[in-house]
Amino acid sequence: MRRLFGSVRARATLGATLVVAVALVAAGAAVLLSLRSNLIGEAGTQAERSARAVASELAAGTPYDKLSGLDGDDGPVQVLDEQKRLVAASEDLERISGTDSDRVKPRPAATPSGDGDGDDDSDDAGEALEPGEISGESLFSNGSATIDGEAQDYRFAAVEVETHDRGHLKVYAGSPLAAEHGAVRTALTVMLIGFPLLLGVVAAVTWLVTRRALRPVEGIRREMAAITQSEDLARRVPEPDTHDEIARLASTTNETLAALETSVERQRRFVADASHELRSPIASLRTQLEVAAAHPELLDLDGAVEDTVRLQRLAADLLLLARLDAGERPNDAKVDLAGLAREAAEGRTGVTVDAEPVEVAGSRGQLGRVLANLLDNAQRHARSAVTVNVRREGDRAVVGVADDGDGVPDGDRERIFERFVRLDAARSRDDGGAGLGLAIARDVAVRHGGTLTAGRGPAGGALFELRLPLV
């Protein structure tokens, strides 16, 4: 059963069919009840009309054998006196039920009301009426009657009348319910035949519509499986031209694939650039050590130390980038940016700090690394002076590091934040670094919910602005 309804199409078809089935059953029951009630009401109205016609003749003094309603054409009629004794009945009436008397023939003689025969039913008498007056209320009941050998169900209406010479009488008139029974049976038959056919149509249409709607999803699944198998992240899933949820799913999937492709390509470039950057100091250090092993007097100790330090810094930068790429989140400790800026500028020549106290939440070590990288970059390109400004702007803390050098060209102000990028091709690796400082600074800023941008400073050089949310 679980496998049978294991697809979205099967579950949607079953759900739609069940909902329509419940709605049809409820609607069918309501229709049958309403139809039956209306037909019974119409039969009651017809019976009441016949009973009042006979009551009017009795109120006018018409003898029992002259009553026009006793011919049996409109239905069975009974006339009872105060003691519920039958005094008149329709012709050919053979059997009756559902009234106060099951007699079909009147008694030979009627005893006057209140004759002391012990059958005083005055408590059952109707409302007090004047002679010749007909009751305004009618009582209804269901029963059956056999007329001229034909038995049917009837709706009976009872009307009371006060006569001048025969006392209080009650008239029962019936209207056949055959039309009601026939209509209800016909409607029920139509429903029993039509509802299953309609449910079949609903199930088939839902199955076909769902299959058509989910066809793009199957195409997306097949393409994703092919991409996973081939590991070709340049491929994209088909996007249907329907502008619905499935089209948006395909679009989002392609965006995810594009981001994944970019990330993988970025990692590949990172590994390639890192290998290239590591190869140079390792090769230089190995050469110096091999020369020193063969000729100790030629050992360049200072150069070996420099290569080792450079290799150590590069390894530390690569490890930090790896942690940032892995999604390492900074802690929520409070950090005083003004104090951190003064610590980073301490011992540096030509660096001026103008700072007001502002606090942000984050990692003190990582934010200190950002300021150190920005100052290293500024001192590398400055002619004589570097200025650090820490201030508050709205709900943000802003740290500006400006130099008086040549500045950054407009077209390179975003490219310099890429990894292993050096704008000055003629600059030596030893002087220019590995090109990771600004990339690390931006990544740390983003991880702290901030931004790092490059622009033009007041002295015409570069201006780097770090913006972080205040505590």
ZAMARGU-4260 file (C-alpha; in steps of 0.2 Angstrom, whole numbers, plus 5000, padded with zeros to 4 digits):
<rodrens>
0) 5000/5000/5000 | 5014/5012/5004 | 5022/5009/4987 | 5005/5010/4979 | 5003/5028/4985
5) 5022/5032/4986 | 5021/5045/4972 | 5014/5063/4973 | 5003/5059/4958 | 4995/5044/4967
10) 4992/5054/4983 | 4985/5069/4974 | 4973/5058/4965 | 4967/5049/4980 | 4965/5065/4990
15) 4955/5074/4976 | 4944/5059/4974 | 4941/5057/4993 | 4937/5076/4994 | 4925/5075/4980
20) 4917/5059/4986 | 4914/5067/5003 | 4907/5082/4995 | 4896/5072/4983 | 4889/5062/4997
25) 4885/5077/5008 | 4877/5086/4993 | 4867/5071/4988 | 4860/5068/5006 | 4855/5086/5007
30) 4847/5086/4990 | 4837/5070/4994 | 4832/5077/5011 | 4827/5093/5003 | 4817/5085/4989
35) 4808/5073/5001 | 4804/5088/5013 | 4797/5098/4998 | 4786/5084/4991 | 4779/5079/5008
40) 4775/5097/5011 | 4766/5098/4994 | 4757/5082/4998 | 4752/5090/5015 | 4746/5106/5007
45) 4735/5096/4995 | 4728/5085/5010 | 4724/5101/5020 | 4715/5108/5005 | 4704/5093/5003
50) 4701/5092/5022 | 4696/5110/5023 | 4684/5108/5008 | 4675/5094/5017 | 4675/5104/5033
55) 4667/5119/5024 | 4653/5108/5018 | 4650/5101/5035 | 4650/5118/5043 | 4637/5123/5030
60) 4626/5108/5036 | 4629/5097/5021 | 4623/5079/5025 | 4637/5066/5026 | 4631/5056/5011
65) 4631/5072/5000 | 4649/5077/5004 | 4658/5079/4988 | 4675/5074/4995 | 4670/5056/4999
70) 4671/5050/4981 | 4689/5045/4984 | 4696/5054/4968 | 4707/5065/4978 | 4712/5053/4992
75) 4704/5045/5007 | 4693/5055/5019 | 4687/5052/5036 | 4675/5061/5047 | 4676/5058/5066
80) 4665/5065/5080 | 4670/5071/5097 | 4672/5053/5104 | 4683/5048/5089 | 4669/5038/5081
85) 4669/5037/5062 | 4653/5045/5055 | 4658/5047/5037 | 4672/5039/5025 | 4677/5039/5007
90) 4669/5026/4995 | 4679/5010/4992 | 4690/5013/5007 | 4695/4996/5013 | 4710/4999/5025
95) 4718/5014/5033 | 4731/5018/5046 | 4739/5034/5053 | 4723/5043/5059 | 4713/5042/5075
100) 4702/5028/5069 | 4706/5013/5058 | 4688/5010/5054 | 4683/5011/5036 | 4664/5011/5037
105) 4654/5023/5048 | 4643/5016/5063 | 4624/5014/5059 | 4620/5028/5072 | 4630/5041/5081
110) 4627/5044/5100 | 4626/5062/5104 | 4640/5070/5113 | 4641/5068/5132 | 4628/5054/5133
115) 4636/5047/5148 | 4641/5031/5139 | 4658/5031/5148 | 4667/5036/5132 | 4669/5055/5136
120) 4685/5061/5127 | 4682/5079/5130 | 4700/5081/5136 | 4705/5076/5118 | 4694/5089/5110
125) 4702/5102/5099 | 4701/5121/5102 | 4685/5130/5107 | 4675/5134/5091 | 4659/5143/5087
130) 4646/5134/5077 | 4650/5135/5059 | 4668/5139/5062 | 4683/5129/5056 | 4700/5127/5065
135) 4714/5138/5059 | 4727/5125/5063 | 4730/5108/5054 | 4738/5092/5061 | 4748/5082/5049
140) 4753/5063/5050 | 4759/5049/5038 | 4750/5033/5036 | 4743/5021/5023 | 4726/5017/5015
145) 4719/5004/5003 | 4706/5011/4991 | 4698/4999/4979 | 4711/4986/4981 | 4726/4998/4979
150) 4737/5001/4994 | 4747/5017/4995 | 4756/5028/5008 | 4747/5045/5011 | 4750/5061/5020
155) 4735/5065/5031 | 4729/5082/5036 | 4717/5084/5051 | 4705/5099/5052 | 4692/5102/5066
160) 4675/5110/5063 | 4661/5115/5074 | 4644/5111/5066 | 4627/5118/5071 | 4618/5101/5073
165) 4631/5088/5074 | 4643/5095/5086 | 4662/5095/5085 | 4669/5085/5071 | 4687/5081/5064
170) 4690/5079/5046 | 4705/5068/5040 | 4710/5069/5021 | 4725/5061/5013 | 4736/5065/4998
175) 4746/5051/4990 | 4765/5050/4993 | 4768/5040/4978 | 4776/5055/4969 | 4787/5058/4983
180) 4793/5040/4984 | 4796/5039/4965 | 4805/5056/4964 | 4817/5051/4979 | 4820/5034/4971
185) 4824/5041/4954 | 4836/5054/4962 | 4844/5041/4972 | 4846/5029/4957 | 4854/5044/4947
190) 4866/5047/4961 | 4871/5029/4963 | 4875/5028/4945 | 4881/5046/4942 | 4892/5048/4957
195) 4904/5033/4954 | 4906/5039/4936 | 4909/5057/4942 | 4922/5051/4954 | 4930/5041/4940
200) 4931/5056/4929 | 4939/5066/4944 | 4952/5053/4947 | 4957/5052/4929 | 4958/5070/4926
205) 4968/5073/4942 | 4980/5059/4937 | 4982/5066/4920 | 4984/5084/4926 | 4996/5080/4940
210) 5006/5069/4928 | 5007/5084/4916 | 5011/5096/4930 | 5025/5085/4938 | 5033/5081/4921
215) 5045/5096/4923 | 5050/5090/4940 | 5054/5073/4933 | 5065/5082/4920 | 5074/5091/4934
220) 5077/5075/4943 | 5084/5066/4928 | 5096/5081/4924 | 5101/5082/4943 | 5105/5064/4943
225) 5115/5066/4927 | 5124/5081/4934 | 5128/5071/4950 | 5135/5056/4939 | 5145/5066/4927
230) 5151/5079/4940 | 5149/5092/4927 | 5143/5108/4936 | 5142/5118/4920 | 5125/5109/4916
235) 5109/5116/4920 | 5091/5109/4923 | 5077/5113/4911 | 5066/5128/4916 | 5048/5126/4910
240) 5040/5142/4903 | 5025/5141/4915 | 5029/5155/4928 | 5023/5144/4942 | 5031/5135/4957
245) 5040/5122/4947 | 5048/5135/4936 | 5054/5145/4951 | 5061/5128/4958 | 5070/5125/4942
250) 5077/5143/4942 | 5082/5141/4960 | 5090/5125/4956 | 5100/5133/4942 | 5105/5147/4954
255) 5111/5134/4966 | 5121/5125/4953 | 5129/5141/4947 | 5134/5146/4965 | 5141/5128/4968
260) 5150/5129/4951 | 5158/5146/4956 | 5162/5139/4973 | 5171/5124/4966 | 5180/5134/4953
265) 5185/5146/4967 | 5192/5131/4977 | 5201/5124/4962 | 5209/5141/4959 | 5213/5143/4977
270) 5222/5126/4978 | 5231/5130/4962 | 5237/5147/4968 | 5241/5141/4985 | 5252/5127/4977
275) 5260/5140/4966 | 5263/5152/4981 | 5270/5139/4992 | 5282/5132/4979 | 5292/5147/4978
280) 5298/5149/4997 | 5299/5130/4999 | 5310/5129/4983 | 5321/5144/4989 | 5323/5137/5007
285) 5327/5120/5000 | 5341/5128/4989 | 5348/5137/5003 | 5349/5122/5014 | 5356/5111/5000
290) 5370/5124/4997 | 5373/5126/5016 | 5375/5107/5017 | 5388/5107/5004 | 5396/5123/5008
295) 5393/5129/5026 | 5402/5145/5023 | 5389/5150/5010 | 5374/5149/5021 | 5363/5164/5019
300) 5355/5163/5037 | 5345/5179/5035 | 5337/5174/5018 | 5333/5157/5026 | 5324/5165/5040
305) 5315/5177/5029 | 5309/5162/5018 | 5303/5153/5033 | 5294/5168/5040 | 5286/5171/5024
310) 5281/5152/5022 | 5274/5153/5040 | 5263/5168/5036 | 5257/5161/5020 | 5252/5145/5029
315) 5243/5155/5043 | 5233/5164/5029 | 5228/5149/5020 | 5222/5140/5036 | 5212/5156/5041
320) 5204/5156/5024 | 5200/5138/5025 | 5192/5141/5042 | 5182/5155/5035 | 5177/5145/5019
325) 5171/5131/5031 | 5158/5143/5039 | 5167/5147/5055 | 5157/5159/5065 | 5164/5173/5076
330) 5160/5174/5094 | 5149/5187/5101 | 5162/5196/5113 | 5162/5215/5114 | 5177/5223/5105
335) 5182/5241/5107 | 5187/5246/5089 | 5196/5262/5095 | 5207/5252/5107 | 5210/5239/5094
340) 5215/5252/5081 | 5228/5260/5093 | 5235/5243/5096 | 5237/5239/5078 | 5245/5256/5074
345) 5257/5254/5089 | 5275/5254/5083 | 5271/5258/5065 | 5280/5273/5058 | 5269/5287/5050
350) 5252/5280/5056 | 5240/5293/5064 | 5224/5287/5074 | 5209/5297/5077 | 5196/5286/5086
355) 5181/5288/5096 | 5175/5274/5108 | 5164/5262/5098 | 5160/5243/5102 | 5155/5229/5090
360) 5152/5211/5093 | 5164/5198/5086 | 5181/5190/5087 | 5195/5202/5093 | 5208/5191/5085
365) 5200/5191/5068 | 5196/5210/5068 | 5213/5214/5074 | 5219/5204/5059 | 5208/5214/5047
370) 5216/5231/5054 | 5233/5224/5053 | 5231/5219/5035 | 5223/5236/5030 | 5238/5245/5039
375) 5251/5233/5030 | 5243/5237/5013 | 5242/5256/5017 | 5260/5257/5022 | 5266/5247/5007
380) 5258/5260/4995 | 5259/5276/5006 | 5272/5289/5002 | 5273/5296/5020 | 5257/5295/5030
385) 5243/5283/5035 | 5228/5289/5044 | 5216/5278/5054 | 5199/5285/5058 | 5186/5276/5070
390) 5169/5284/5071 | 5150/5280/5073 | 5138/5282/5059 | 5120/5278/5064 | 5119/5260/5069
395) 5136/5256/5061 | 5154/5258/5067 | 5166/5264/5053 | 5185/5261/5052 | 5193/5271/5038
400) 5211/5267/5034 | 5218/5280/5021 | 5235/5283/5013 | 5243/5296/5003 | 5249/5285/4989
405) 5243/5283/4971 | 5226/5275/4976 | 5217/5261/4968 | 5210/5263/4950 | 5191/5262/4949
410) 5191/5246/4938 | 5201/5237/4951 | 5192/5242/4967 | 5183/5225/4968 | 5196/5214/4960
415) 5209/5218/4974 | 5198/5208/4986 | 5201/5192/4976 | 5213/5180/4982 | 5231/5180/4976
420) 5228/5196/4966 | 5243/5209/4964 | 5240/5225/4955 | 5258/5229/4953 | 5265/5215/4942
425) 5283/5222/4943 | 5282/5221/4962 | 5292/5207/4969 | 5284/5193/4979 | 5294/5197/4994
430) 5288/5215/4994 | 5270/5213/4988 | 5265/5198/4998 | 5254/5184/4992 | 5239/5194/4988
435) 5229/5187/5003 | 5228/5201/5015 | 5213/5211/5008 | 5204/5194/5003 | 5205/5189/5021
440) 5200/5206/5028 | 5184/5206/5017 | 5179/5188/5022 | 5181/5192/5040 | 5171/5208/5038
445) 5157/5198/5029 | 5157/5185/5043 | 5154/5199/5056 | 5139/5206/5046 | 5149/5220/5039
450) 5157/5227/5023 | 5174/5232/5017 | 5175/5244/5002 | 5189/5253/4993 | 5188/5271/4987
455) 5198/5287/4986 | 5205/5295/5002 | 5206/5314/5006 | 5225/5314/5001 | 5221/5306/4985
460) 5227/5289/4990 | 5217/5273/4994 | 5203/5273/5007 | 5197/5257/5014 | 5182/5258/5025
465) 5176/5244/5037 | 5158/5245/5042 | 5152/5234/5056 | 5135/5234/5066 | 5136/5241/5083
470) 5133/5231/5099
</rodrens>
